[in-house]
Amino acid sequence: MNTVLLQAAGGNLMSFLPMVLIIVVFYFFMIRPQMKKQKDHKKYIEELGVNSKVVTTAGIHGRIVEVSDTTFLVDVGSGVKIRFDKSAIALDASKAANNTEKSAS
């Protein structure tokens, strides 16, 4: 009788193990890299300053002319200035241009 109970308990543990492995895989391959990416993007946004060339999430290229707590004022050319939320900045165009120049050399 004890053997039957131990086998039943072991079977429950073995059927639960794949679910635990799936959760661990999701954490290391999806959740953790996304958290790192968000942390890096937040650090990048904090480092941006006046005269940084940026690209917004909408694809608008421009140069930062003013920085406030939650927004950037971006000059997009011909004196046109647009205010963007800090979260709308996708990447630093000057760093991207430098990376492409280095890879072309």
Summary of the structure (lengths in Angstrom):
residues: 105
radius of gyration: 24.8
end to end distance: 75.5
largest distance: 86.2
contacts: 234
relative contact order: 0.10
helix: 58%
strand: 27%
